[in-house]
Amino acid sequence: MCPQLENLENFKFDLITTNQTGEIISRTDGSARYFLEEIGPIRLKMVEIPGGVFTMGSPENEEGRYNYESPQHQVTVPPFFMGKYQITQEQYQVLMGENPSRFPGRKRPVERVTWIEAGKFCEQLSKKTGKNYTLPSEAQWEYACRAGTITPFHFGGSINTDLANYNGNYTQGSVTKGEWRQQTTEVGIFPPNAFGLYDMHGNVCEWCLDTWHRNYQGAPNDGSPWIDESSQYKVIRGGSWINLNRICRCASRDFNFDYYNDHYGFRVVCNV
């Protein structure tokens, strides 16, 4: 079980909104709550995600969308906690005794981690803490990424490379080209969304619990993972440093075998 709500700590941040060109059009004050998970030198900040109802998937007129983001459907998501940041190399090293990453850095996200290895991290974390840590369901992930928004990105109509780590050499629509860093960056250096979550767009793609389905026909509407035991493909979300901005949209989804790559990582959730 996760901590009682009265034991949560508050934190504040700047909340940014963009227009269709990726230009910042407003800055407001944001706040969220979290609990701190400490296991020796490991410090995980787990952010409170309030329950709610949202529309999952993308509308047919969203630029850069794919058909497998359809049909849009209503999902009711119970409250849960999600990692403020992607799991870092430091955290992975301490708990698992190794660091498989291509781009070394204690505060950079761990990458080159398979879906099974990410699940084993969650199992170890659960065993150490007595809490129920898992990868997020695909519905939890998109709900947390959107943080109450209905736009392509949680920032608004688009993003730029000052707001997220993705391949800015190529773009779409009226967004100008930006920087391509060609590597991961430390977690938390870009602005968060309204829930206080960082790097939900870009840096590394994030494994989800779900197996891949070609569309949302028959998808659960309660926020639970959608799993076909016969499928070898696992869902990844969020886009990465190597991807174009369209792959980093809230509704964008992809899949792979249980495979490692230098742009695959993960974050954890703790169910209430």
MIDOSE-1310 file (N, C-alpha, C; in nm, 2 decimals, decimal comma, always signed):
residues 272
mcpq	+0,08/-0,12/+0,00/+0,00/+0,00/+0,00/+0,09/+0,12/+0,00; +0,04/+0,23/-0,06/+0,11/+0,36/-0,07/+0,08/+0,44/+0,06; +0,15/+0,54/+0,09/+0,13/+0,62/+0,21/+0,00/+0,69/+0,22; -0,05/+0,72/+0,34/-0,17/+0,79/+0,36/-0,16/+0,93/+0,30
lenl	-0,27/+0,98/+0,24/-0,26/+1,11/+0,17/-0,21/+1,23/+0,26; -0,24/+1,22/+0,39/-0,20/+1,33/+0,48/-0,05/+1,33/+0,50; +0,02/+1,23/+0,45/+0,17/+1,22/+0,47/+0,24/+1,27/+0,35; +0,17/+1,32/+0,25/+0,24/+1,37/+0,12/+0,30/+1,50/+0,14
enfk	+0,41/+1,53/+0,06/+0,48/+1,65/+0,06/+0,43/+1,73/-0,07; +0,43/+1,86/-0,06/+0,39/+1,95/-0,17/+0,52/+1,99/-0,25; +0,51/+2,01/-0,38/+0,61/+2,08/-0,45/+0,55/+2,17/-0,56; +0,62/+2,27/-0,60/+0,57/+2,37/-0,69/+0,66/+2,37/-0,82
fdli	+0,60/+2,42/-0,93/+0,67/+2,43/-1,05/+0,60/+2,52/-1,15; +0,68/+2,56/-1,25/+0,62/+2,64/-1,36/+0,54/+2,56/-1,46; +0,42/+2,59/-1,49/+0,34/+2,52/-1,58/+0,33/+2,60/-1,71; +0,38/+2,54/-1,82/+0,39/+2,60/-1,95/+0,29/+2,56/-2,05
ttnq	+0,24/+2,66/-2,13/+0,14/+2,63/-2,24/+0,20/+2,68/-2,37; +0,18/+2,60/-2,47/+0,24/+2,64/-2,60/+0,12/+2,65/-2,71; +0,15/+2,71/-2,82/+0,06/+2,71/-2,93/+0,10/+2,61/-3,04; +0,04/+2,62/-3,15/+0,06/+2,52/-3,26/+0,20/+2,52/-3,32
tgei	+0,27/+2,63/-3,30/+0,41/+2,64/-3,35/+0,51/+2,60/-3,24; +0,47/+2,57/-3,12/+0,56/+2,53/-3,01/+0,61/+2,65/-2,93; +0,55/+2,77/-2,96/+0,59/+2,89/-2,89/+0,52/+2,89/-2,76; +0,59/+2,93/-2,65/+0,53/+2,94/-2,52/+0,44/+3,06/-2,51
isrt	+0,31/+3,04/-2,48/+0,22/+3,15/-2,47/+0,17/+3,19/-2,33; +0,20/+3,10/-2,23/+0,17/+3,13/-2,10/+0,25/+3,05/-2,00; +0,27/+3,11/-1,88/+0,34/+3,04/-1,77/+0,25/+3,07/-1,64; +0,22/+2,96/-1,58/+0,14/+2,97/-1,45/+0,21/+2,89/-1,34
dgsa	+0,16/+2,90/-1,22/+0,21/+2,83/-1,11/+0,14/+2,69/-1,10; +0,22/+2,59/-1,09/+0,16/+2,45/-1,07/+0,21/+2,39/-0,94; +0,13/+2,30/-0,89/+0,17/+2,23/-0,77/+0,12/+2,09/-0,77; +0,19/+2,00/-0,70/+0,15/+1,86/-0,69/+0,20/+1,81/-0,55
ryfl	+0,17/+1,68/-0,53/+0,21/+1,62/-0,40/+0,28/+1,49/-0,43; +0,37/+1,45/-0,34/+0,44/+1,32/-0,36/+0,48/+1,26/-0,23; +0,52/+1,13/-0,24/+0,59/+1,07/-0,12/+0,73/+1,03/-0,17; +0,82/+1,02/-0,07/+0,96/+0,99/-0,10/+0,99/+0,85/-0,06
eeig	+1,03/+0,77/-0,15/+1,06/+0,63/-0,13/+1,22/+0,62/-0,11; +1,26/+0,58/+0,00/+1,41/+0,57/+0,03/+1,45/+0,43/+0,06; +1,54/+0,37/-0,02/+1,60/+0,24/+0,01/+1,75/+0,26/+0,00; +1,81/+0,28/+0,12/+1,95/+0,31/+0,12/+1,98/+0,44/+0,04
pirl	+2,06/+0,44/-0,06/+2,09/+0,56/-0,13/+1,98/+0,59/-0,24; +1,89/+0,50/-0,26/+1,78/+0,52/-0,36/+1,68/+0,62/-0,30; +1,65/+0,72/-0,38/+1,54/+0,81/-0,35/+1,45/+0,83/-0,47; +1,33/+0,77/-0,45/+1,23/+0,78/-0,56/+1,12/+0,88/-0,52
kmve	+1,09/+0,98/-0,60/+0,98/+1,07/-0,57/+0,86/+1,02/-0,65; +0,75/+0,98/-0,58/+0,63/+0,92/-0,64/+0,52/+1,03/-0,63; +0,47/+1,07/-0,74/+0,38/+1,18/-0,75/+0,23/+1,13/-0,75; +0,15/+1,20/-0,67/+0,01/+1,17/-0,66/-0,06/+1,20/-0,79
ipgg	-0,13/+1,10/-0,85/-0,21/+1,12/-0,97/-0,35/+1,10/-0,93; -0,43/+1,20/-0,93/-0,57/+1,19/-0,89/-0,65/+1,11/-0,99; -0,75/+1,03/-0,94/-0,83/+0,96/-1,03/-0,92/+1,05/-1,12; -0,97/+1,00/-1,23/-1,06/+1,08/-1,31/-1,09/+1,00/-1,44
vftm	-1,17/+1,07/-1,53/-1,21/+1,02/-1,66/-1,15/+1,10/-1,77; -1,10/+1,03/-1,87/-1,04/+1,10/-1,98/-1,07/+1,03/-2,11; -1,04/+1,10/-2,22/-1,06/+1,05/-2,35/-0,92/+1,00/-2,40; -0,91/+0,87/-2,42/-0,79/+0,81/-2,46/-0,78/+0,79/-2,62
gspe	-0,67/+0,82/-2,67/-0,65/+0,81/-2,82/-0,65/+0,95/-2,88; -0,64/+0,96/-3,01/-0,63/+1,09/-3,08/-0,75/+1,11/-3,17; -0,79/+1,23/-3,19/-0,90/+1,26/-3,29/-0,85/+1,25/-3,43; -0,94/+1,22/-3,52/-0,90/+1,20/-3,66/-0,83/+1,31/-3,73
neeg	-0,85/+1,43/-3,67/-0,78/+1,55/-3,74/-0,65/+1,59/-3,67; -0,60/+1,51/-3,58/-0,48/+1,54/-3,51/-0,36/+1,52/-3,60; -0,28/+1,62/-3,62/-0,16/+1,61/-3,71/-0,06/+1,51/-3,66; -0,02/+1,43/-3,75/+0,09/+1,33/-3,72/+0,04/+1,20/-3,65
ryny	-0,10/+1,19/-3,64/-0,15/+1,07/-3,58/-0,14/+0,94/-3,66; -0,16/+0,83/-3,60/-0,17/+0,70/-3,67/-0,31/+0,64/-3,64; -0,35/+0,55/-3,73/-0,48/+0,49/-3,71/-0,49/+0,40/-3,59; -0,38/+0,35/-3,54/-0,39/+0,26/-3,42/-0,40/+0,34/-3,29
espq	-0,42/+0,47/-3,30/-0,46/+0,55/-3,19/-0,61/+0,57/-3,18; -0,68/+0,49/-3,25/-0,83/+0,49/-3,26/-0,89/+0,36/-3,21; -1,02/+0,36/-3,18/-1,11/+0,48/-3,17/-1,09/+0,54/-3,03; -1,11/+0,67/-3,03/-1,11/+0,74/-2,90/-1,22/+0,68/-2,81
hqvt	-1,19/+0,67/-2,68/-1,28/+0,61/-2,59/-1,26/+0,67/-2,45; -1,36/+0,67/-2,37/-1,36/+0,71/-2,24/-1,30/+0,61/-2,14; -1,21/+0,65/-2,06/-1,15/+0,56/-1,96/-1,16/+0,62/-1,82; -1,20/+0,54/-1,73/-1,20/+0,59/-1,59/-1,08/+0,53/-1,52
vppf	-0,99/+0,62/-1,47/-0,87/+0,58/-1,41/-0,87/+0,60/-1,26; -0,86/+0,50/-1,17/-0,85/+0,52/-1,03/-0,72/+0,59/-0,99; -0,71/+0,66/-0,87/-0,59/+0,73/-0,83/-0,47/+0,63/-0,82; -0,36/+0,68/-0,84/-0,23/+0,61/-0,82/-0,12/+0,70/-0,81
fmgk	+0,00/+0,65/-0,79/+0,12/+0,73/-0,78/+0,22/+0,69/-0,89; +0,29/+0,79/-0,95/+0,38/+0,76/-1,06/+0,51/+0,83/-1,04; +0,62/+0,77/-1,08/+0,75/+0,83/-1,07/+0,76/+0,97/-1,13; +0,81/+1,06/-1,05/+0,82/+1,20/-1,10/+0,91/+1,20/-1,22
yqit	+1,01/+1,11/-1,22/+1,11/+1,10/-1,33/+1,12/+0,96/-1,38; +1,18/+0,95/-1,50/+1,21/+0,82/-1,55/+1,32/+0,76/-1,45; +1,32/+0,62/-1,44/+1,41/+0,56/-1,35/+1,56/+0,59/-1,40; +1,64/+0,63/-1,31/+1,78/+0,68/-1,34/+1,87/+0,56/-1,34
qeqy	+1,99/+0,58/-1,40/+2,10/+0,48/-1,39/+2,14/+0,46/-1,25; +2,15/+0,56/-1,17/+2,19/+0,55/-1,03/+2,09/+0,46/-0,96; +1,96/+0,48/-0,98/+1,86/+0,40/-0,91/+1,87/+0,25/-0,95; +1,88/+0,23/-1,08/+1,88/+0,10/-1,14/+2,01/+0,02/-1,09
qvlm	+2,12/+0,09/-1,09/+2,25/+0,03/-1,04/+2,24/-0,02/-0,90; +2,18/+0,06/-0,81/+2,18/+0,03/-0,67/+2,09/-0,09/-0,65; +1,97/-0,09/-0,72/+1,88/-0,20/-0,69/+1,91/-0,33/-0,77; +1,96/-0,32/-0,89/+1,98/-0,43/-0,97/+2,13/-0,48/-0,99
genp	+2,22/-0,39/-0,94/+2,36/-0,43/-0,94/+2,43/-0,41/-1,07; +2,37/-0,35/-1,17/+2,43/-0,33/-1,30/+2,37/-0,20/-1,37; +2,44/-0,15/-1,47/+2,39/-0,04/-1,55/+2,42/-0,07/-1,69; +2,31/-0,11/-1,77/+2,33/-0,14/-1,91/+2,34/-0,03/-2,01
srfp	+2,33/+0,10/-1,96/+2,31/+0,21/-2,04/+2,42/+0,24/-2,14; +2,39/+0,30/-2,26/+2,48/+0,34/-2,35/+2,54/+0,48/-2,32; +2,45/+0,56/-2,26/+2,49/+0,70/-2,23/+2,51/+0,72/-2,08; +2,63/+0,71/-2,03/+2,65/+0,71/-1,89/+2,62/+0,84/-1,82
grkr	+2,56/+0,83/-1,70/+2,53/+0,95/-1,62/+2,43/+0,91/-1,51; +2,47/+0,94/-1,39/+2,39/+0,89/-1,27/+2,25/+0,94/-1,28; +2,23/+1,06/-1,33/+2,09/+1,12/-1,33/+2,03/+1,11/-1,46; +2,09/+1,04/-1,56/+2,03/+1,02/-1,68/+1,94/+0,89/-1,67
pver	+1,84/+0,88/-1,76/+1,75/+0,76/-1,74/+1,83/+0,64/-1,78; +1,80/+0,53/-1,71/+1,86/+0,40/-1,76/+1,79/+0,36/-1,89; +1,87/+0,31/-1,98/+1,82/+0,26/-2,11/+1,89/+0,13/-2,14; +1,85/+0,07/-2,26/+1,90/-0,07/-2,29/+1,84/-0,17/-2,19
vtwi	+1,72/-0,14/-2,14/+1,65/-0,23/-2,05/+1,53/-0,29/-2,12; +1,52/-0,42/-2,11/+1,41/-0,49/-2,17/+1,28/-0,48/-2,09; +1,17/-0,52/-2,14/+1,04/-0,51/-2,07/+1,05/-0,60/-1,95; +1,11/-0,72/-1,97/+1,12/-0,82/-1,85/+1,21/-0,76/-1,75
eagk	+1,32/-0,70/-1,79/+1,41/-0,64/-1,69/+1,35/-0,52/-1,61; +1,27/-0,44/-1,68/+1,20/-0,33/-1,62/+1,10/-0,39/-1,51; +1,03/-0,50/-1,55/+0,94/-0,57/-1,46/+1,02/-0,63/-1,34; +1,14/-0,68/-1,36/+1,21/-0,73/-1,24/+1,26/-0,62/-1,15
fceq	+1,28/-0,50/-1,20/+1,31/-0,39/-1,12/+1,19/-0,36/-1,03; +1,07/-0,36/-1,09/+0,95/-0,33/-1,01/+0,93/-0,44/-0,90; +0,96/-0,56/-0,94/+0,95/-0,67/-0,84/+1,04/-0,65/-0,72; +1,17/-0,62/-0,75/+1,27/-0,59/-0,65/+1,23/-0,47/-0,56
lskk	+1,18/-0,37/-0,62/+1,13/-0,25/-0,55/+1,02/-0,28/-0,46; +0,92/-0,36/-0,51/+0,81/-0,41/-0,43/+0,85/-0,49/-0,31; +0,95/-0,58/-0,33/+1,00/-0,67/-0,23/+1,07/-0,59/-0,12; +1,14/-0,48/-0,16/+1,22/-0,40/-0,06/+1,12/-0,31/+0,02
tgkn	+1,01/-0,27/-0,04/+0,93/-0,17/+0,03/+0,80/-0,22/+0,08; +0,76/-0,34/+0,03/+0,63/-0,39/+0,08/+0,51/-0,32/+0,00; +0,54/-0,24/-0,10/+0,44/-0,17/-0,18/+0,42/-0,24/-0,31; +0,32/-0,21/-0,38/+0,29/-0,27/-0,51/+0,34/-0,18/-0,63
ytlp	+0,47/-0,20/-0,66/+0,52/-0,13/-0,78/+0,51/-0,21/-0,90; +0,47/-0,14/-1,01/+0,46/-0,20/-1,14/+0,50/-0,10/-1,25; +0,51/-0,15/-1,37/+0,50/-0,06/-1,49/+0,36/+0,00/-1,50; +0,34/+0,12/-1,56/+0,21/+0,17/-1,58/+0,13/+0,09/-1,68
seaq	+0,00/+0,09/-1,67/-0,08/+0,04/-1,78/-0,07/+0,15/-1,89; -0,11/+0,11/-2,01/-0,11/+0,21/-2,12/-0,20/+0,33/-2,09; -0,32/+0,29/-2,03/-0,42/+0,39/-2,00/-0,37/+0,48/-1,89; -0,31/+0,43/-1,78/-0,25/+0,51/-1,68/-0,14/+0,60/-1,74
weya	-0,06/+0,55/-1,83/+0,05/+0,63/-1,89/-0,01/+0,75/-1,96; -0,11/+0,73/-2,05/-0,16/+0,84/-2,13/-0,24/+0,94/-2,04; -0,31/+0,89/-1,94/-0,38/+0,97/-1,85/-0,29/+1,06/-1,78; -0,18/+1,01/-1,73/-0,08/+1,08/-1,65/-0,01/+1,18/-1,74
crag	+0,02/+1,14/-1,87/+0,09/+1,23/-1,96/+0,00/+1,35/-1,99; -0,12/+1,33/-2,02/-0,22/+1,44/-2,06/-0,24/+1,53/-1,94; -0,25/+1,48/-1,82/-0,27/+1,56/-1,70/-0,38/+1,66/-1,72; -0,49/+1,62/-1,77/-0,61/+1,70/-1,79/-0,62/+1,77/-1,92
titp	-0,52/+1,76/-2,01/-0,53/+1,83/-2,14/-0,59/+1,74/-2,25; -0,63/+1,80/-2,36/-0,68/+1,72/-2,47/-0,60/+1,76/-2,60; -0,49/+1,83/-2,58/-0,41/+1,87/-2,69/-0,31/+1,76/-2,73; -0,24/+1,77/-2,85/-0,15/+1,67/-2,89/-0,04/+1,65/-2,79
fhfg	+0,01/+1,75/-2,72/+0,11/+1,75/-2,62/+0,06/+1,81/-2,49; +0,11/+1,77/-2,38/+0,05/+1,82/-2,25/+0,08/+1,97/-2,24; +0,19/+2,02/-2,32/+0,22/+2,16/-2,32/+0,11/+2,24/-2,40; +0,05/+2,17/-2,50/-0,04/+2,24/-2,59/-0,03/+2,18/-2,73
gsin	-0,04/+2,28/-2,83/-0,05/+2,23/-2,97/+0,08/+2,17/-3,02; +0,19/+2,21/-2,97/+0,32/+2,15/-3,01/+0,43/+2,16/-2,91; +0,55/+2,12/-2,94/+0,66/+2,13/-2,85/+0,78/+2,19/-2,93; +0,88/+2,23/-2,86/+1,01/+2,27/-2,92/+1,12/+2,20/-2,84
tdla	+1,24/+2,21/-2,89/+1,35/+2,13/-2,83/+1,40/+2,20/-2,70; +1,35/+2,31/-2,66/+1,38/+2,37/-2,53/+1,28/+2,31/-2,43; +1,18/+2,24/-2,47/+1,08/+2,18/-2,38/+1,09/+2,03/-2,36; +1,16/+1,96/-2,45/+1,17/+1,82/-2,45/+1,29/+1,77/-2,53
nyng	+1,34/+1,65/-2,50/+1,46/+1,60/-2,57/+1,41/+1,50/-2,68; +1,40/+1,55/-2,81/+1,37/+1,47/-2,92/+1,45/+1,51/-3,04; +1,43/+1,45/-3,15/+1,50/+1,48/-3,28/+1,44/+1,61/-3,34; +1,50/+1,72/-3,32/+1,45/+1,85/-3,38/+1,50/+1,87/-3,52
nytq	+1,57/+1,78/-3,58/+1,62/+1,80/-3,72/+1,50/+1,80/-3,82; +1,40/+1,73/-3,78/+1,28/+1,72/-3,87/+1,16/+1,75/-3,79; +1,06/+1,81/-3,85/+0,95/+1,85/-3,77/+0,82/+1,85/-3,86; +0,71/+1,89/-3,82/+0,59/+1,89/-3,89/+0,51/+2,02/-3,87
gsvt	+0,43/+2,05/-3,97/+0,35/+2,17/-3,96/+0,43/+2,30/-3,95; +0,39/+2,39/-3,87/+0,46/+2,52/-3,86/+0,57/+2,53/-3,76; +0,60/+2,42/-3,69/+0,71/+2,42/-3,59/+0,84/+2,42/-3,66; +0,93/+2,51/-3,61/+1,06/+2,53/-3,67/+1,15/+2,42/-3,62
kgew	+1,26/+2,39/-3,70/+1,36/+2,29/-3,66/+1,43/+2,34/-3,53; +1,47/+2,24/-3,46/+1,54/+2,27/-3,33/+1,67/+2,18/-3,32; +1,71/+2,16/-3,20/+1,83/+2,09/-3,17/+1,81/+1,94/-3,17; +1,91/+1,86/-3,22/+1,90/+1,72/-3,20/+2,03/+1,68/-3,11
rqqt	+2,01/+1,65/-2,99/+2,12/+1,62/-2,90/+2,18/+1,49/-2,92; +2,11/+1,39/-2,98/+2,17/+1,26/-3,02/+2,20/+1,18/-2,90; +2,14/+1,20/-2,79/+2,17/+1,13/-2,66/+2,06/+1,16/-2,56; +2,06/+1,09/-2,45/+1,97/+1,12/-2,34/+2,02/+1,24/-2,27
tevg	+1,93/+1,30/-2,19/+1,97/+1,41/-2,10/+1,93/+1,37/-1,96; +1,99/+1,44/-1,86/+1,95/+1,41/-1,72/+1,80/+1,43/-1,70; +1,74/+1,35/-1,62/+1,60/+1,36/-1,59/+1,56/+1,50/-1,52; +1,45/+1,55/-1,56/+1,40/+1,67/-1,48/+1,45/+1,80/-1,53
ifpp	+1,52/+1,81/-1,64/+1,58/+1,94/-1,68/+1,48/+2,02/-1,77; +1,37/+1,95/-1,81/+1,27/+2,02/-1,89/+1,15/+2,04/-1,81; +1,06/+2,13/-1,85/+0,94/+2,16/-1,76/+0,85/+2,04/-1,75; +0,77/+2,03/-1,64/+0,68/+1,92/-1,62/+0,54/+1,95/-1,67
nafg	+0,45/+1,85/-1,66/+0,31/+1,87/-1,69/+0,24/+1,91/-1,57; +0,11/+1,92/-1,58/+0,02/+1,98/-1,47/+0,02/+1,88/-1,35; +0,05/+1,76/-1,37/+0,06/+1,66/-1,26/+0,20/+1,67/-1,19; +0,29/+1,74/-1,25/+0,43/+1,75/-1,19/+0,52/+1,64/-1,24
lydm	+0,49/+1,58/-1,35/+0,57/+1,47/-1,41/+0,66/+1,52/-1,51; +0,79/+1,48/-1,51/+0,89/+1,53/-1,60/+0,92/+1,43/-1,71; +0,96/+1,48/-1,83/+1,00/+1,40/-1,94/+0,90/+1,30/-1,99; +0,77/+1,34/-1,99/+0,67/+1,25/-2,05/+0,67/+1,26/-2,20
hgnv	+0,73/+1,36/-2,25/+0,76/+1,37/-2,40/+0,91/+1,36/-2,42; +0,95/+1,25/-2,48/+1,09/+1,24/-2,52/+1,19/+1,19/-2,41; +1,31/+1,20/-2,44/+1,43/+1,15/-2,36/+1,44/+1,00/-2,38; +1,36/+0,91/-2,32/+1,35/+0,77/-2,35/+1,21/+0,73/-2,36
cewc	+1,18/+0,63/-2,45/+1,05/+0,57/-2,46/+1,03/+0,49/-2,33; +0,90/+0,47/-2,29/+0,88/+0,41/-2,16/+0,79/+0,28/-2,18; +0,84/+0,17/-2,13/+0,76/+0,05/-2,13/+0,63/+0,06/-2,05; +0,53/+0,00/-2,10/+0,40/-0,02/-2,03/+0,37/-0,16/-2,01
ldtw	+0,28/-0,19/-1,92/+0,24/-0,33/-1,89/+0,17/-0,40/-2,01; +0,10/-0,33/-2,09/+0,02/-0,38/-2,19/+0,09/-0,45/-2,31; +0,02/-0,55/-2,36/+0,07/-0,61/-2,49/+0,00/-0,52/-2,60; +0,06/-0,53/-2,72/+0,02/-0,45/-2,83/-0,11/-0,50/-2,89
hrny	-0,20/-0,40/-2,92/-0,32/-0,43/-3,00/-0,33/-0,32/-3,11; -0,37/-0,36/-3,23/-0,37/-0,27/-3,35/-0,46/-0,15/-3,34; -0,56/-0,16/-3,25/-0,64/-0,04/-3,22/-0,71/-0,06/-3,09; -0,80/+0,03/-3,05/-0,86/+0,02/-2,92/-1,00/-0,05/-2,92
qgap	-1,03/-0,12/-3,03/-1,16/-0,19/-3,02/-1,15/-0,30/-2,92; -1,24/-0,29/-2,82/-1,24/-0,39/-2,71/-1,15/-0,36/-2,59; -1,09/-0,24/-2,59/-1,00/-0,20/-2,49/-1,07/-0,18/-2,36; -1,01/-0,21/-2,24/-1,08/-0,19/-2,11/-1,10/-0,04/-2,09
ndgs	-1,20/-0,01/-2,01/-1,23/+0,13/-1,98/-1,21/+0,17/-1,84; -1,14/+0,08/-1,77/-1,12/+0,10/-1,62/-0,97/+0,13/-1,59; -0,89/+0,16/-1,69/-0,75/+0,19/-1,66/-0,66/+0,08/-1,64; -0,71/-0,05/-1,65/-0,63/-0,17/-1,63/-0,55/-0,20/-1,75
pwid	-0,44/-0,28/-1,74/-0,36/-0,31/-1,86/-0,44/-0,41/-1,95; -0,42/-0,40/-2,08/-0,48/-0,49/-2,17/-0,38/-0,59/-2,22; -0,40/-0,71/-2,18/-0,29/-0,81/-2,20/-0,35/-0,93/-2,28; -0,28/-0,96/-2,39/-0,30/-1,09/-2,46/-0,18/-1,18/-2,44
essq	-0,20/-1,29/-2,37/-0,09/-1,37/-2,33/-0,02/-1,43/-2,45; -0,09/-1,44/-2,56/-0,02/-1,50/-2,68/+0,06/-1,40/-2,76; +0,06/-1,27/-2,72/+0,13/-1,17/-2,79/+0,27/-1,15/-2,73; +0,37/-1,14/-2,82/+0,51/-1,11/-2,78/+0,54/-0,96/-2,78
ykvi	+0,45/-0,88/-2,83/+0,48/-0,74/-2,84/+0,43/-0,66/-2,72; +0,52/-0,57/-2,68/+0,48/-0,48/-2,56/+0,47/-0,34/-2,60; +0,39/-0,26/-2,53/+0,37/-0,12/-2,57/+0,48/-0,03/-2,51; +0,52/+0,06/-2,59/+0,61/+0,17/-2,55/+0,54/+0,30/-2,58
rggs	+0,57/+0,40/-2,49/+0,51/+0,53/-2,50/+0,61/+0,64/-2,48; +0,57/+0,76/-2,53/+0,64/+0,89/-2,50/+0,74/+0,94/-2,59; +0,79/+0,85/-2,68/+0,90/+0,90/-2,77/+1,03/+0,92/-2,70; +1,13/+0,95/-2,78/+1,27/+0,96/-2,72/+1,35/+1,06/-2,79
winl	+1,48/+1,06/-2,75/+1,58/+1,15/-2,81/+1,60/+1,13/-2,96; +1,57/+1,01/-3,00/+1,59/+0,97/-3,14/+1,47/+1,00/-3,23; +1,36/+1,02/-3,17/+1,23/+1,03/-3,25/+1,19/+1,17/-3,29; +1,11/+1,18/-3,39/+1,05/+1,31/-3,43/+0,94/+1,35/-3,33
nric	+0,90/+1,48/-3,33/+0,81/+1,52/-3,23/+0,67/+1,45/-3,24; +0,63/+1,41/-3,36/+0,50/+1,34/-3,37/+0,49/+1,21/-3,28; +0,61/+1,15/-3,27/+0,61/+1,02/-3,19/+0,61/+1,05/-3,04; +0,63/+1,18/-3,00/+0,63/+1,22/-2,86/+0,49/+1,27/-2,81
rcas	+0,39/+1,26/-2,90/+0,26/+1,31/-2,86/+0,20/+1,23/-2,75; +0,10/+1,28/-2,68/+0,03/+1,21/-2,57/-0,03/+1,08/-2,62; -0,09/+1,08/-2,73/-0,16/+0,96/-2,78/-0,07/+0,87/-2,86; +0,05/+0,91/-2,90/+0,13/+0,82/-2,98/+0,17/+0,69/-2,91
rdfn	+0,17/+0,58/-2,98/+0,20/+0,45/-2,92/+0,27/+0,37/-3,02; +0,36/+0,29/-2,96/+0,44/+0,20/-3,05/+0,46/+0,07/-2,97; +0,54/-0,02/-3,03/+0,55/-0,16/-2,97/+0,69/-0,22/-3,01; +0,73/-0,32/-2,94/+0,84/-0,40/-2,98/+0,84/-0,53/-2,91
fdyy	+0,93/-0,62/-2,95/+0,95/-0,74/-2,87/+1,00/-0,70/-2,73; +1,02/-0,80/-2,65/+1,09/-0,78/-2,52/+1,24/-0,76/-2,56; +1,27/-0,64/-2,59/+1,40/-0,61/-2,65/+1,46/-0,48/-2,58; +1,59/-0,47/-2,59/+1,65/-0,35/-2,53/+1,70/-0,26/-2,64
ndhy	+1,71/-0,13/-2,61/+1,75/-0,03/-2,71/+1,80/+0,09/-2,63; +1,88/+0,17/-2,70/+1,94/+0,29/-2,63/+1,84/+0,40/-2,61; +1,72/+0,38/-2,65/+1,62/+0,48/-2,63/+1,49/+0,42/-2,56; +1,51/+0,31/-2,50/+1,40/+0,25/-2,42/+1,43/+0,25/-2,27
gfrv	+1,34/+0,31/-2,19/+1,36/+0,31/-2,05/+1,22/+0,29/-1,99; +1,20/+0,34/-1,86/+1,07/+0,32/-1,80/+1,06/+0,41/-1,67; +0,94/+0,42/-1,63/+0,91/+0,47/-1,49/+0,81/+0,38/-1,42; +0,80/+0,40/-1,29/+0,72/+0,30/-1,22/+0,59/+0,37/-1,16
vcnv	+0,49/+0,29/-1,13/+0,37/+0,34/-1,07/+0,35/+0,26/-0,94; +0,28/+0,32/-0,84/+0,24/+0,25/-0,72/+0,09/+0,26/-0,71; +0,02/+0,15/-0,71/-0,12/+0,16/-0,71/-0,17/+0,17/-0,57; -0,27/+0,26/-0,55/-0,32/+0,29/-0,42/-0,41/+0,17/-0,37
